[in-house]
Amino acid sequence: MQRRDALRLLVTGAVLPTLTPEAFAFFRAAHPAAGYALKTLNSHQNATVVAMTDLIVPSTDTPGAKTALVNEFIDLILTEWATEEERANFLGGLAGVDKQSNDLFGKGFIDASPAQQTALLRSMDDAAMAEHARAPRAPEMVRERDTQLQGNFWVVFKGITLHGYYTSEIGFTQELKLQIIPGAQHGCTPVGSGLGGA
């Protein structure tokens, strides 16, 4: 599997429902190793990404996106997989979140209250859904190879967040309760004496 092909699957949402062991291994390899140092996101951008991903996949009875270090996954995608144009599009969208927050609340996204942050993300989601509903229902066209991180920023961000989370060790094993290699198959086990003990 080539990185650009994998990125196409990642952004279009085609991976999660059909995650094969090979695809899972590929995306697990895309997660940064422990001690990863950010290469594309600056500290403010990273704080914004962490806050946004945490609202998309919060901690509940299982750890959320923040604990799964989805922000590092996103930074790695931007650094090693994205083209210059895709990276600029993504970072521009991230700056747009701060601009909207400033326009609405008089402060940047990370300084807004959790309720304000949630309201802003919900409005972005509503706008993306309305845009999708207005789009003509022509047959699905294959997107150009080098535009996978372009388009509606919120749709791209949400897709990468979900894939980063569910292909992380935490998302895969604790949230989905899956194993990459299933346990032993015990096909030949002794059978009891049956009903009534006979």
MITIVEX-412430 format. One record per residue: x, y, z of N, C-alpha, C, O, CB in turn; residue number from 1. Coordinates in Angstrom, 2 decimals, padded with zeros to 5 digits. Glycine has a CB too. Example, Ala and Ser with C-alpha at 12.3 -4.5 7.8 and 13.67 -1.06 7.14 Angstrom:
residues 2
     n_c1     n_c2     n_c3    ca_c1    ca_c2    ca_c3     c_c1     c_c2     c_c3     o_c1     o_c2     o_c3    cb_c1    cb_c2    cb_c3  seq
   013.19  -005.69   007.80   012.30  -004.50   007.80   013.20  -003.30   007.80   014.24  -003.32   008.46   011.31  -004.47   009.05    1
   012.85  -002.25   007.08   013.67  -001.06   007.14   012.90   000.03   007.87   013.41   001.14   008.04   014.08  -000.60   005.72    2
end
This chain:
residues 198
     n_c1     n_c2     n_c3    ca_c1    ca_c2    ca_c3     c_c1     c_c2     c_c3     o_c1     o_c2     o_c3    cb_c1    cb_c2    cb_c3  seq
   000.85  -001.18   000.00   000.00   000.00   000.00   000.90   001.24   000.00   001.79   001.36   000.83  -000.97   000.00   001.23    1
   000.65   002.15  -000.93   001.42   003.38  -001.03   000.83   004.42  -000.07  -000.36   004.40   000.23   001.43   003.91  -002.49    2
   001.69   005.33   000.41   001.22   006.35   001.37   000.09   007.19   000.81  -000.88   007.45   001.52   002.37   007.24   001.77    3
   000.19   007.63  -000.44  -000.85   008.49  -000.99  -002.16   007.72  -001.13  -003.23   008.29  -000.92  -000.42   009.06  -002.36    4
  -002.10   006.43  -001.49  -003.31   005.62  -001.56  -003.91   005.46  -000.17  -005.13   005.54   000.01  -003.01   004.24  -002.19    5
  -003.06   005.24   000.81  -003.53   005.11   002.19  -004.15   006.42   002.66  -005.17   006.41   003.36  -002.38   004.69   003.12    6
  -003.54   007.53   002.28  -004.08   008.83   002.67  -005.45   009.04   002.05  -006.34   009.61   002.68  -003.12   009.96   002.25    7
  -005.63   008.59   000.81  -006.94   008.71   000.17  -007.98   007.93   000.99  -009.07   008.44   001.24  -006.89   008.19  -001.30    8
  -007.65   006.72   001.40  -008.56   005.93   002.23  -008.83   006.62   003.56  -009.96   006.66   004.03  -007.99   004.54   002.48    9
  -007.79   007.16   004.14  -007.89   007.81   005.44  -008.85   008.98   005.40  -009.72   009.12   006.26  -006.53   008.26   005.92   10
  -008.69   009.84   004.40  -009.49   011.06   004.33  -010.92   010.77   003.89  -011.85   011.44   004.35  -008.85   012.05   003.38   11
  -011.12   009.79   003.01  -012.47   009.52   002.54  -013.28   008.69   003.51  -014.48   008.50   003.32  -012.43   008.83   001.22   12
  -012.65   008.19   004.56  -013.38   007.41   005.55  -013.54   005.96   005.19  -014.35   005.25   005.79  -014.71   008.01   005.77   13
  -012.78   005.49   004.21  -012.94   004.12   003.74  -012.19   003.10   004.58  -012.36   001.90   004.36  -012.49   004.02   002.33   14
  -011.38   003.52   005.51  -010.55   002.57   006.24  -011.27   001.93   007.41  -011.26   000.71   007.54  -009.30   003.25   006.73   15
  -011.90   002.71   008.26  -012.44   002.17   009.50  -013.40   001.00   009.32  -013.27   000.01   010.04  -013.14   003.25   010.24   16
  -014.36   001.06   008.39  -015.27  -000.08   008.29  -014.60  -001.35   007.76  -015.10  -002.44   008.00  -016.43   000.29   007.40   17
  -013.50  -001.23   007.05  -012.86  -002.38   006.42  -011.42  -002.53   006.84  -010.57  -002.90   006.02  -012.95  -002.27   004.91   18
  -011.12  -002.26   008.07  -009.74  -002.27   008.55  -009.22  -003.70   008.60  -009.55  -004.46   009.50  -009.64  -001.62   009.94   19
  -008.39  -004.05   007.61  -007.78  -005.37   007.58  -006.53  -005.34   008.45  -006.04  -004.25   008.77  -007.43  -005.80   006.12   20
  -005.99  -006.49   008.83  -004.74  -006.48   009.60  -003.62  -005.75   008.87  -002.82  -005.07   009.51  -004.31  -007.90   009.89   21
  -003.56  -005.88   007.54  -002.52  -005.19   006.77  -002.70  -003.67   006.84  -001.74  -002.93   007.05  -002.54  -005.66   005.30   22
  -003.95  -003.23   006.65  -004.22  -001.78   006.71  -003.97  -001.25   008.12  -003.41  -000.17   008.29  -005.68  -001.49   006.27   23
  -004.40  -002.03   009.13  -004.16  -001.59   010.50  -002.68  -001.45   010.77  -002.23  -000.46   011.35  -004.79  -002.56   011.50   24
  -001.89  -002.44   010.34  -000.44  -002.39   010.55   000.16  -001.18   009.84   001.07  -000.54   010.37   000.22  -003.68   010.05   25
  -000.35  -000.88   008.65   000.15   000.27   007.90  -000.12   001.56   008.67   000.78   002.39   008.82  -000.50   000.33   006.51   26
  -001.35   001.74   009.16  -001.68   002.96   009.88  -001.03   003.02   011.25  -000.69   004.10   011.73  -003.17   003.09   010.02   27
  -000.84   001.86   011.89  -000.11   001.85   013.17   001.31   002.35   012.95   001.86   003.07   013.78  -000.10   000.43   013.79   28
   001.90   001.97   011.82   003.26   002.42   011.51   003.29   003.93   011.27   004.34   004.56   011.39   003.80   001.68   010.28   29
   002.15   004.51   010.93   002.08   005.96   010.70   002.03   006.74   012.00   002.21   007.96   011.99   000.87   006.30   009.85   30
   001.79   006.07   013.11   001.78   006.76   014.40   003.21   006.99   014.85   004.06   006.11   014.71   000.99   005.94   015.47   31
   003.48   008.17   015.40   004.84   008.48   015.85   005.27   007.60   017.02   004.46   007.13   017.81   004.94   009.94   016.25   32
   006.56   007.39   017.10   007.13   006.64   018.23   007.12   007.52   019.48   006.94   008.73   019.39   008.58   006.17   017.92   33
   007.30   006.89   020.62   007.36   007.63   021.89   008.46   008.68   021.82   009.51   008.45   021.23   007.61   006.66   023.10   34
   008.21   009.82   022.41   009.19   010.90   022.42   009.20   011.73   021.14   010.15   012.46   020.88   010.56   010.33   022.64   35
   008.14   011.61   020.34   008.05   012.34   019.07   008.09   013.85   019.31   007.43   014.36   020.22   006.75   011.95   018.32   36
   008.86   014.56   018.51   008.92   016.03   018.57   008.16   016.60   017.37   008.39   016.18   016.23   010.42   016.54   018.58   37
   007.27   017.55   017.62   006.48   018.15   016.55   007.38   018.77   015.49   008.40   019.39   015.81   005.52   019.21   017.11   38
   006.99   018.61   014.23   007.80   019.12   013.12   007.07   020.17   012.29   007.71   021.03   011.68   008.22   017.98   012.23   39
   005.75   020.12   012.26   004.98   021.08   011.45   004.18   022.03   012.31   004.21   023.24   012.09   004.04   020.33   010.51   40
   003.47   021.52   013.29   002.63   022.37   014.14   003.48   023.13   015.15   004.34   022.54   015.81   001.57   021.52   014.86   41
   003.23   024.45   015.27   003.89   025.20   016.35   003.10   024.96   017.64   002.07   024.28   017.62   003.98   026.74   016.01   42
   003.55   025.52   018.74   002.92   025.22   020.03   001.46   025.68   020.08   000.62   024.99   020.66   003.71   025.87   021.17   43
   001.15   026.83   019.50  -000.23   027.32   019.50  -001.12   026.43   018.62  -002.22   026.05   019.02  -000.29   028.78   019.01   44
  -000.63   026.11   017.43  -001.40   025.23   016.53  -001.62   023.87   017.19  -002.71   023.31   017.11  -000.67   025.06   015.18   45
  -000.58   023.35   017.84  -000.71   022.05   018.50  -001.74   022.11   019.62  -002.55   021.19   019.77   000.66   021.60   019.05   46
  -001.72   023.18   020.41  -002.71   023.31   021.50  -004.13   023.36   020.93  -005.05   022.80   021.52  -002.42   024.58   022.34   47
  -004.30   024.02   019.79  -005.60   024.09   019.14  -006.03   022.71   018.67  -007.17   022.30   018.88  -005.57   025.07   017.95   48
  -005.10   021.98   018.04  -005.40   020.62   017.57  -005.76   019.72   018.74  -006.73   018.97   018.66  -004.19   020.04   016.79   49
  -005.00   019.79   019.83  -005.29   018.96   021.01  -006.69   019.27   021.53  -007.46   018.35   021.82  -004.24   019.21   022.12   50
  -007.03   020.54   021.66  -008.36   020.92   022.18  -009.47   020.44   021.25  -010.49   019.94   021.72  -008.45   022.45   022.34   51
  -009.27   020.58   019.94  -010.29   020.16   018.99  -010.47   018.64   018.98  -011.59   018.14   019.00  -009.94   020.65   017.59   52
  -009.36   017.91   018.95  -009.46   016.44   018.93  -010.09   015.92   020.22  -010.81   014.93   020.21  -008.07   015.80   018.72   53
  -009.80   016.60   021.32  -010.35   016.18   022.61  -011.86   016.38   022.65  -012.56   015.64   023.34  -009.69   016.95   023.75   54
  -012.37   017.36   021.93  -013.82   017.56   021.86  -014.47   016.54   020.92  -015.62   016.16   021.13  -014.14   018.98   021.40   55
  -013.74   016.11   019.89  -014.28   015.12   018.95  -014.31   013.74   019.60  -015.32   013.03   019.51  -013.43   015.08   017.66   56
  -013.22   013.35   020.26  -013.14   012.05   020.94  -012.68   012.30   022.38  -011.50   012.15   022.69  -012.15   011.07   020.18   57
  -013.62   012.67   023.25  -013.24   012.95   024.65  -013.00   011.66   025.43  -013.43   010.58   025.03  -014.32   013.78   025.34   58
  -012.32   011.79   026.54  -012.17   010.66   027.45  -013.51   010.37   028.10  -014.20   011.28   028.55  -011.07   010.94   028.53   59
  -013.87   009.10   028.13  -015.08   008.66   028.82  -014.64   007.52   029.74  -013.77   007.71   030.59  -016.23   008.20   027.80   60
  -015.22   006.35   029.57  -014.72   005.20   030.32  -013.47   004.63   029.66  -012.82   003.74   030.21  -015.80   004.12   030.44   61
  -013.13   005.15   028.48  -011.87   004.82   027.81  -011.14   006.13   027.50  -011.79   007.18   027.39  -012.13   003.99   026.49   62
  -009.83   006.09   027.35  -009.09   007.31   027.03  -009.52   007.90   025.69  -009.96   007.18   024.79  -007.59   007.03   027.02   63
  -009.39   009.22   025.55  -009.79   009.90   024.33  -008.61   010.23   023.43  -007.51   009.70   023.58  -010.52   011.16   024.67   64
  -008.88   011.12   022.47  -007.88   011.49   021.46  -006.65   012.15   022.06  -005.54   011.96   021.57  -008.50   012.43   020.44   65
  -006.84   012.91   023.12  -005.70   013.59   023.76  -004.73   012.55   024.32  -003.52   012.67   024.11  -006.18   014.53   024.89   66
  -005.23   011.56   025.01  -004.39   010.51   025.59  -003.76   009.66   024.50  -002.63   009.20   024.65  -005.20   009.64   026.54   67
  -004.48   009.45   023.40  -003.97   008.64   022.28  -002.97   009.42   021.43  -002.44   008.88   020.46  -005.13   008.17   021.41   68
  -002.70   010.68   021.79  -001.74   011.54   021.07  -002.07   011.68   019.59  -001.19   011.60   018.73  -000.34   010.99   021.22   69
  -003.36   011.90   019.32  -003.80   012.09   017.94  -003.15   013.34   017.34  -002.93   013.40   016.13  -005.33   012.20   017.87   70
  -002.84   014.34   018.17  -002.17   015.55   017.66  -000.82   015.20   017.03  -000.45   015.80   016.02  -001.96   016.57   018.80   71
  -000.09   014.25   017.59   001.19   013.84   017.03   000.97   013.09   015.71   001.76   013.26   014.77   001.96   012.96   018.02   72
  -000.07   012.28   015.62  -000.42   011.59   014.38  -000.69   012.62   013.29  -000.21   012.49   012.16  -001.66   010.68   014.59   73
  -001.48   013.66   013.62  -001.80   014.71   012.65  -000.53   015.43   012.21  -000.35   015.70   011.03  -002.81   015.71   013.24   74
   000.35   015.76   013.16   001.61   016.43   012.82   002.44   015.56   011.87   003.03   016.07   010.92   002.41   016.76   014.09   75
   002.49   014.27   012.14   003.26   013.37   011.27   002.66   013.29   009.88   003.40   013.29   008.89   003.32   011.97   011.89   76
   001.33   013.23   009.78   000.67   013.22   008.48   001.02   014.51   007.71   001.36   014.46   006.53  -000.88   013.09   008.65   77
   000.94   015.64   008.40   001.25   016.92   007.75   002.72   017.00   007.33   003.04   017.56   006.28   000.92   018.09   008.69   78
   003.60   016.44   008.13   005.03   016.53   007.87   005.49   015.58   006.78   006.21   015.97   005.87   005.80   016.26   009.13   79
   005.07   014.32   006.88   005.64   013.29   006.01   004.74   012.86   004.86   005.25   012.31   003.88   005.97   012.12   006.81   80
   003.45   013.10   004.94   002.55   012.62   003.90   001.97   013.74   003.05   001.72   013.54   001.86   001.44   011.85   004.53   81
   001.75   014.90   003.63   001.07   015.99   002.92   001.99   016.71   001.95   003.20   016.81   002.17   000.49   016.99   003.92   82
   001.40   017.21   000.87   002.14   018.08  -000.04   002.18   019.47   000.60   001.49   019.73   001.58   001.48   018.12  -001.47   83
   002.99   020.35   000.03   003.06   021.73   000.53   001.68   022.39   000.48   001.28   023.09   001.41   004.07   022.56  -000.30   84
   000.97   022.16  -000.62  -000.36   022.76  -000.78  -001.33   022.21   000.27  -002.10   022.97   000.86  -000.91   022.49  -002.21   85
  -001.29   020.91   000.50  -002.18   020.31   001.50  -001.86   020.83   002.89  -002.76   021.14   003.68  -002.06   018.78   001.46   86
  -000.58   020.92   003.19  -000.16   021.43   004.50  -000.64   022.86   004.69  -001.17   023.21   005.74   001.38   021.36   004.65   87
  -000.46   023.70   003.66  -000.90   025.10   003.74  -002.41   025.18   003.90  -002.90   026.01   004.67  -000.46   025.87   002.48   88
  -003.15   024.33   003.19  -004.61   024.31   003.29  -005.04   023.95   004.72  -005.93   024.58   005.28  -005.21   023.31   002.29   89
  -004.39   022.94   005.29  -004.74   022.49   006.63  -004.43   023.58   007.66  -005.27   023.90   008.50  -003.99   021.20   006.99   90
  -003.22   024.14   007.59  -002.82   025.17   008.55  -003.68   026.43   008.39  -003.98   027.12   009.37  -001.33   025.52   008.38   91
  -004.07   026.73   007.15  -004.99   027.85   006.92  -006.34   027.61   007.56  -006.93   028.52   008.13  -005.16   028.10   005.43   92
  -006.83   026.38   007.46  -008.10   026.02   008.11  -008.01   026.13   009.62  -008.95   026.56   010.28  -008.51   024.63   007.73   93
  -006.87   025.73   010.15  -006.65   025.82   011.60  -006.65   027.29   012.04  -007.22   027.63   013.08  -005.32   025.14   012.00   94
  -006.01   028.15   011.25  -006.02   029.59   011.56  -007.44   030.14   011.46  -007.81   031.05   012.21  -005.07   030.36   010.59   95
  -008.23   029.59   010.53  -009.62   030.01   010.39  -010.46   029.70   011.63  -011.39   030.44   011.95  -010.24   029.34   009.18   96
  -010.13   028.62   012.32  -010.84   028.28   013.56  -010.59   029.38   014.60  -011.51   029.82   015.28  -010.38   026.89   014.11   97
  -009.33   029.81   014.71  -009.02   030.91   015.64  -009.73   032.19   015.24  -010.23   032.92   016.10  -007.51   031.15   015.70   98
  -009.78   032.47   013.94  -010.44   033.70   013.47  -011.93   033.65   013.82  -012.48   034.63   014.32  -010.26   033.88   011.94   99
  -012.57   032.52   013.56  -014.00   032.40   013.90  -014.22   032.56   015.40  -015.18   033.20   015.83  -014.55   031.04   013.43  100
  -013.33   031.96   016.19  -013.45   032.06   017.65  -013.30   033.51   018.09  -014.04   033.98   018.96  -012.40   031.18   018.34  101
  -012.32   034.23   017.50  -012.13   035.64   017.83  -013.34   036.47   017.43  -013.77   037.34   018.19  -010.88   036.19   017.13  102
  -013.90   036.19   016.24  -015.07   036.93   015.77  -016.28   036.70   016.68  -017.04   037.63   016.97  -015.41   036.52   014.34  103
  -016.45   035.45   017.12  -017.63   035.10   017.93  -017.48   035.43   019.41  -018.41   035.93   020.05  -017.92   033.65   017.78  104
  -016.27   035.15   019.95  -016.10   035.21   021.40  -015.05   036.21   021.87  -014.87   036.40   023.07  -015.75   033.87   021.91  105
  -014.35   036.85   020.93  -013.33   037.83   021.30  -012.05   037.19   021.85  -011.27   037.86   022.52  -013.89   038.77   022.31  106
  -011.84   035.91   021.56  -010.63   035.23   022.01  -010.37   034.02   021.11  -011.28   033.50   020.46  -010.75   034.78   023.50  107
  -009.11   033.60   021.07  -008.73   032.44   020.28  -009.40   031.18   020.78  -009.92   031.15   021.90  -007.23   032.26   020.27  108
  -009.37   030.13   019.98  -010.07   028.89   020.29  -009.62   028.30   021.62  -010.46   027.90   022.43  -009.85   027.89   019.19  109
  -008.31   028.23   021.87  -007.85   027.58   023.11  -008.17   028.40   024.36  -008.16   027.86   025.46  -006.35   027.33   023.03  110
  -008.44   029.70   024.19  -008.80   030.54   025.33  -010.31   030.62   025.54  -010.76   031.15   026.55  -008.26   031.93   025.13  111
  -011.07   030.08   024.61  -012.53   030.07   024.75  -012.93   029.02   025.77  -012.17   028.08   026.04  -013.23   029.81   023.39  112
  -014.11   029.16   026.33  -014.61   028.18   027.30  -014.94   026.88   026.56  -015.15   026.90   025.35  -015.87   028.72   028.07  113
  -015.00   025.76   027.28  -015.38   024.50   026.63  -016.74   024.60   025.92  -016.91   024.02   024.85  -015.42   023.39   027.66  114
  -017.69   025.31   026.51  -019.01   025.47   025.88  -018.89   026.26   024.58  -019.54   025.92   023.58  -019.99   026.17   026.84  115
  -018.06   027.31   024.57  -017.85   028.08   023.35  -017.13   027.26   022.29  -017.48   027.31   021.11  -017.05   029.36   023.66  116
  -016.13   026.49   022.70  -015.41   025.63   021.77  -016.35   024.62   021.12  -016.33   024.41   019.91  -014.25   024.89   022.48  117
  -017.18   024.01   021.95  -018.14   023.02   021.44  -019.13   023.67   020.49  -019.45   023.09   019.45  -018.90   022.34   022.60  118
  -019.62   024.85   020.83  -020.57   025.56   019.96  -019.93   025.87   018.61  -020.58   025.73   017.57  -021.05   026.86   020.63  119
  -018.67   026.28   018.61  -017.99   026.60   017.36  -017.81   025.35   016.50  -018.07   025.38   015.29  -016.62   027.24   017.64  120
  -017.38   024.25   017.10  -017.20   023.02   016.32  -018.53   022.50   015.80  -018.59   021.97   014.69  -016.52   021.95   017.17  121
  -019.58   022.64   016.59  -020.91   022.21   016.11  -021.36   023.06   014.93  -021.96   022.55   013.98  -021.95   022.29   017.24  122
  -021.08   024.37   014.98  -021.47   025.22   013.86  -020.66   024.87   012.61  -021.20   024.91   011.50  -021.28   026.72   014.21  123
  -019.39   024.53   012.77  -018.58   024.09   011.64  -019.13   022.79   011.06  -019.17   022.61   009.84  -017.11   023.91   012.06  124
  -019.54   021.87   011.94  -020.10   020.59   011.50  -021.42   020.81   010.77  -021.66   020.20   009.73  -020.30   019.65   012.70  125
  -022.26   021.68   011.31  -023.55   021.98   010.66  -023.32   022.58   009.27  -024.00   022.22   008.32  -024.38   022.95   011.53  126
  -022.35   023.49   009.17  -022.05   024.12   007.88  -021.54   023.08   006.88  -021.91   023.11   005.70  -021.02   025.25   008.05  127
  -020.68   022.17   007.33  -020.15   021.13   006.45  -021.26   020.19   005.98  -021.29   019.78   004.82  -019.05   020.33   007.15  128
  -022.18   019.85   006.90  -023.30   018.97   006.54  -024.23   019.67   005.54  -024.72   019.04   004.60  -024.09   018.56   007.80  129
  -024.48   020.95   005.75  -025.34   021.70   004.83  -024.67   021.79   003.44  -025.34   021.67   002.42  -025.63   023.12   005.39  130
  -023.36   022.01   003.43  -022.63   022.06   002.17  -022.72   020.71   001.45  -022.90   020.65   000.24  -021.14   022.45   002.41  131
  -022.59   019.64   002.20  -022.68   018.30   001.62  -024.08   018.04   001.07  -024.23   017.44   000.00  -022.32   017.23   002.68  132
  -025.11   018.48   001.79  -026.49   018.28   001.35  -026.79   019.06   000.07  -027.61   018.62  -000.74  -027.45   018.70   002.45  133
  -026.15   020.22  -000.11  -026.37   021.04  -001.31  -025.60   020.53  -002.51  -025.91   020.88  -003.65  -025.98   022.49  -001.03  134
  -024.59   019.71  -002.27  -023.74   019.23  -003.37  -024.57   018.36  -004.31  -025.42   017.60  -003.85  -022.51   018.45  -002.84  135
  -024.32   018.46  -005.61  -025.05   017.62  -006.57  -024.76   016.14  -006.31  -023.66   015.78  -005.88  -024.68   017.99  -008.02  136
  -025.73   015.31  -006.58  -025.62   013.88  -006.31  -025.09   013.10  -007.52  -025.62   012.05  -007.88  -026.99   013.32  -005.89  137
  -024.05   013.64  -008.14  -023.42   012.95  -009.26  -022.66   011.74  -008.73  -022.38   011.66  -007.53  -022.46   013.90  -010.05  138
  -022.32   010.80  -009.61  -021.53   009.66  -009.15  -020.24   010.14  -008.48  -019.65   011.14  -008.87  -021.19   008.71  -010.34  139
  -019.83   009.40  -007.47  -018.62   009.75  -006.71  -017.42   009.78  -007.65  -017.12   008.80  -008.34  -018.37   008.73  -005.55  140
  -016.75   010.91  -007.68  -015.57   011.05  -008.52  -014.34   010.78  -007.67  -014.29   011.16  -006.50  -015.49   012.47  -009.17  141
  -013.36   010.12  -008.25  -012.10   009.89  -007.56  -011.37   011.22  -007.47  -011.18   011.89  -008.48  -011.23   008.81  -008.29  142
  -010.98   011.59  -006.27  -010.29   012.86  -006.07  -008.89   012.78  -006.65  -008.29   011.71  -006.71  -010.23   013.23  -004.58  143
  -008.40   013.91  -007.07  -007.04   013.97  -007.58  -006.07   013.50  -006.52  -006.30   013.69  -005.33  -006.68   015.39  -008.04  144
  -005.00   012.88  -006.95  -004.04   012.25  -006.07  -003.45   013.21  -005.05  -003.21   012.82  -003.91  -002.93   011.63  -006.88  145
  -003.20   014.46  -005.42  -002.52   015.38  -004.53  -003.44   016.41  -003.89  -003.01   017.52  -003.58  -001.43   016.08  -005.27  146
  -004.69   016.06  -003.68  -005.61   016.99  -003.02  -006.33   016.34  -001.84  -007.41   016.78  -001.47  -006.62   017.52  -004.02  147
  -005.75   015.30  -001.27  -006.45   014.55  -000.23  -006.69   015.32   001.05  -007.65   015.02   001.76  -005.68   013.32   000.09  148
  -005.87   016.31   001.36  -006.07   017.09   002.57  -006.67   018.46   002.27  -006.62   019.36   003.10  -004.76   017.26   003.31  149
  -007.24   018.61   001.08  -007.86   019.87   000.71  -009.37   019.72   000.76  -009.89   018.63   000.99  -007.41   020.32  -000.70  150
  -010.06   020.80   000.55  -011.51   020.78   000.66  -011.92   021.36   002.00  -011.18   022.13   002.61  -012.05   019.35   000.49  151
  -013.10   021.00   002.44  -013.63   021.53   003.69  -012.72   021.13   004.85  -012.55   019.95   005.13  -015.07   021.02   003.93  152
  -012.15   022.12   005.51  -011.20   021.87   006.59  -011.79   020.98   007.68  -011.14   020.04   008.13  -010.73   023.17   007.19  153
  -013.01   021.28   008.10  -013.61   020.53   009.19  -013.77   019.05   008.84  -013.50   018.18   009.67  -014.97   021.13   009.56  154
  -014.19   018.76   007.62  -014.36   017.37   007.18  -013.02   016.65   007.21  -012.92   015.52   007.69  -014.99   017.31   005.76  155
  -011.98   017.31   006.68  -010.64   016.72   006.68  -010.15   016.51   008.11  -009.63   015.45   008.45  -009.66   017.61   005.89  156
  -010.31   017.54   008.95  -009.82   017.46   010.33  -010.52   016.34   011.11  -009.87   015.56   011.80  -010.04   018.80   011.04  157
  -011.83   016.28   010.98  -012.58   015.26   011.71  -012.20   013.86   011.23  -012.05   012.94   012.04  -014.10   015.49   011.53  158
  -012.03   013.69   009.92  -011.65   012.40   009.39  -010.29   011.94   009.88  -010.12   010.79   010.28  -011.64   012.44   007.89  159
  -009.31   012.84   009.87  -007.97   012.48   010.33  -007.97   012.20   011.83  -007.27   011.31   012.30  -006.97   013.61   010.00  160
  -008.75   012.97   012.58  -008.85   012.74   014.02  -009.39   011.35   014.32  -008.82   010.61   015.13  -009.74   013.80   014.68  161
  -010.48   010.98   013.67  -011.09   009.67   013.92  -010.15   008.54   013.51  -010.01   007.55   014.23  -012.41   009.54   013.16  162
  -009.52   008.68   012.36  -008.59   007.63   011.93  -007.36   007.57   012.83  -006.88   006.48   013.15  -008.16   007.87   010.49  163
  -006.87   008.72   013.24  -005.73   008.73   014.15  -006.07   008.05   015.46  -005.25   007.33   016.03  -005.27   010.16   014.41  164
  -007.29   008.28   015.94  -007.69   007.68   017.21  -007.91   006.17   017.06  -007.36   005.38   017.83  -008.97   008.34   017.72  165
  -008.72   005.77   016.08  -009.10   004.37   015.99  -007.99   003.46   015.46  -008.09   002.24   015.57  -010.30   004.23   015.12  166
  -006.94   004.03   014.90  -005.79   003.20   014.52  -004.67   003.29   015.56  -003.61   002.68   015.39  -005.26   003.63   013.16  167
  -004.90   004.06   016.62  -003.93   004.10   017.72  -004.12   002.84   018.56  -005.16   002.18   018.48  -004.10   005.39   018.60  168
  -003.14   002.51   019.35  -003.24   001.35   020.24  -004.42   001.50   021.19  -005.16   000.54   021.42  -001.93   001.17   021.05  169
  -004.61   002.71   021.73  -005.71   002.97   022.66  -007.06   002.80   021.97  -007.93   002.09   022.47  -005.60   004.38   023.26  170
  -007.24   003.44   020.83  -008.52   003.36   020.13  -008.86   001.96   019.67  -010.00   001.53   019.77  -008.50   004.29   018.95  171
  -007.85   001.26   019.15  -008.08  -000.07   018.60  -008.36  -001.10   019.69  -009.29  -001.90   019.57  -006.89  -000.51   017.77  172
  -007.56  -001.08   020.74  -007.70  -002.14   021.76  -008.66  -001.78   022.88  -009.40  -002.65   023.35  -006.35  -002.45   022.36  173
  -008.68  -000.52   023.32  -009.52  -000.17   024.46  -010.91   000.29   024.05  -011.90  -000.09   024.68  -008.86   000.91   025.28  174
  -011.01   001.11   023.01  -012.32   001.60   022.59  -013.05   000.55   021.73  -014.20   000.21   022.01  -012.16   002.91   021.80  175
  -012.38   000.05   020.69  -013.01  -000.94   019.82  -012.94  -002.36   020.38  -013.67  -003.24   019.94  -012.37  -000.90   018.46  176
  -012.06  -002.56   021.36  -011.86  -003.87   021.99  -011.51  -004.94   020.96  -012.06  -006.05   020.98  -013.10  -004.28   022.76  177
  -010.60  -004.60   020.06  -010.15  -005.52   019.02  -008.70  -005.91   019.25  -007.97  -005.25   019.99  -010.31  -004.88   017.63  178
  -008.31  -006.99   018.62  -006.93  -007.43   018.64  -006.46  -007.50   017.21  -007.21  -007.91   016.32  -006.77  -008.81   019.37  179
  -005.23  -007.12   016.97  -004.70  -007.23   015.62  -004.46  -008.69   015.27  -004.66  -009.09   014.12  -003.40  -006.41   015.47  180
  -004.05  -009.48   016.24  -003.89  -010.92   016.03  -004.84  -011.60   017.01  -004.64  -011.52   018.22  -002.38  -011.40   016.26  181
  -005.88  -012.25   016.50  -006.86  -012.85   017.40  -006.22  -013.89   018.32  -005.15  -014.42   018.02  -008.00  -013.49   016.61  182
  -006.89  -014.16   019.42  -006.43  -015.19   020.34  -006.48  -016.56   019.71  -006.91  -016.72   018.57  -007.26  -015.17   021.62  183
  -006.05  -017.55   020.45  -005.97  -018.91   019.94  -007.36  -019.44   019.60  -008.34  -019.12   020.26  -005.30  -019.83   020.96  184
  -007.42  -020.25   018.57  -008.66  -020.91   018.17  -008.67  -022.29   018.84  -007.79  -023.11   018.60  -008.77  -021.03   016.60  185
  -009.65  -022.53   019.67  -009.76  -023.80   020.38  -010.93  -024.58   019.79  -011.99  -024.71   020.41  -009.96  -023.57   021.91  186
  -010.73  -025.10   018.60  -011.80  -025.81   017.89  -012.11  -027.18   018.47  -013.26  -027.61   018.42  -011.44  -025.95   016.45  187
  -011.14  -027.86   019.00  -011.34  -029.21   019.52  -011.29  -029.18   021.04  -010.22  -029.34   021.64  -010.28  -030.19   018.96  188
  -012.42  -028.97   021.64  -012.48  -028.96   023.10  -013.42  -030.07   023.54  -014.35  -030.41   022.82  -012.95  -027.57   023.65  189
  -013.18  -030.61   024.70  -014.07  -031.69   025.19  -015.49  -031.18   025.33  -015.73  -030.05   025.76  -013.57  -032.24   026.54  190
  -016.42  -032.04   024.97  -017.83  -031.72   025.06  -018.35  -032.38   026.32  -018.01  -033.52   026.63  -018.61  -032.17   023.80  191
  -019.19  -031.65   027.03  -019.79  -032.20   028.24  -020.69  -033.38   027.94  -020.84  -033.79   026.79  -020.57  -031.13   028.97  192
  -021.29  -033.93   028.97  -022.12  -035.13   028.81  -023.48  -034.82   028.22  -024.27  -035.74   027.99  -022.30  -035.81   030.15  193
  -023.79  -033.57   027.96  -025.07  -033.25   027.34  -026.13  -032.95   028.38  -025.86  -032.88   029.58  -025.52  -034.38   026.46  194
  -027.34  -032.78   027.91  -028.47  -032.46   028.79  -028.79  -033.64   029.70  -028.76  -034.80   029.28  -029.70  -032.07   027.96  195
  -029.09  -033.34   030.87  -029.52  -034.35   031.81  -028.40  -035.24   032.33  -028.66  -036.18   033.09  -030.55  -035.20   031.18  196
  -027.16  -034.96   031.94  -026.04  -035.72   032.46  -025.90  -037.10   031.88  -025.10  -037.88   032.40  -026.15  -035.82   033.92  197
  -026.64  -037.45   030.81  -026.56  -038.80   030.27  -025.44  -038.97   029.29  -025.26  -040.06   028.74  -027.85  -039.17   029.61  198
end
